């Protein structure tokens, strides 16, 4: 067996933080799209580099009408999947190849 492979777990957390920042994603926000949260808050989260996973309560087109257009104009990707609206900020792609 070769001794050429080395895994340094002491620095793993620091390296994971670096990888996450390099991806452009600053976190994932889980929420409910029910008209309670102002559209500006969702747009601010996207602008901050966060991915939104929102459970849609009600009619999707009605609930997302206020922020979907501006989000797309800013380069975000939106996708409706199994009762959820997933919104990724500009520069972050949604891989749908396994659906």
Residue pairs with C-beta under 8 A, 6 or more apart in sequence:
20 26
23 92
24 49
24 89
24 91
24 92
25 49
25 50
25 51
25 88
25 89
25 92
26 48
26 49
26 50
27 49
27 50
27 51
28 50
28 51
28 52
28 53
29 45
29 50
29 51
29 52
29 53
30 53
30 54
31 37
31 42
31 52
31 53
31 54
31 55
32 54
32 55
32 57
33 42
33 54
33 55
33 56
33 57
33 58
33 60
33 63
33 64
33 85
34 57
34 58
34 63
35 58
35 63
39 66
39 67
39 70
40 67
42 52
42 54
42 67
42 71
42 87
43 67
43 70
43 71
43 74
45 52
46 52
46 71
46 74
46 76
46 87
46 89
47 74
47 89
48 89
49 89
49 92
50 89
51 86
51 87
51 88
51 89
51 92
52 85
52 86
52 87
53 84
53 85
53 86
54 84
54 85
54 86
54 87
55 83
55 84
56 63
56 64
56 80
56 83
56 84
56 85
57 63
60 80
60 85
63 85
64 78
64 85
68 78
71 78
71 87
72 78
74 89
74 90
75 89
75 90
75 91
76 87
76 88
76 89
76 90
77 87
77 88
77 92
77 93
77 94
78 85
78 86
78 87
78 88
79 85
79 86
79 87
79 94
79 96
80 86
81 99
86 94
88 94
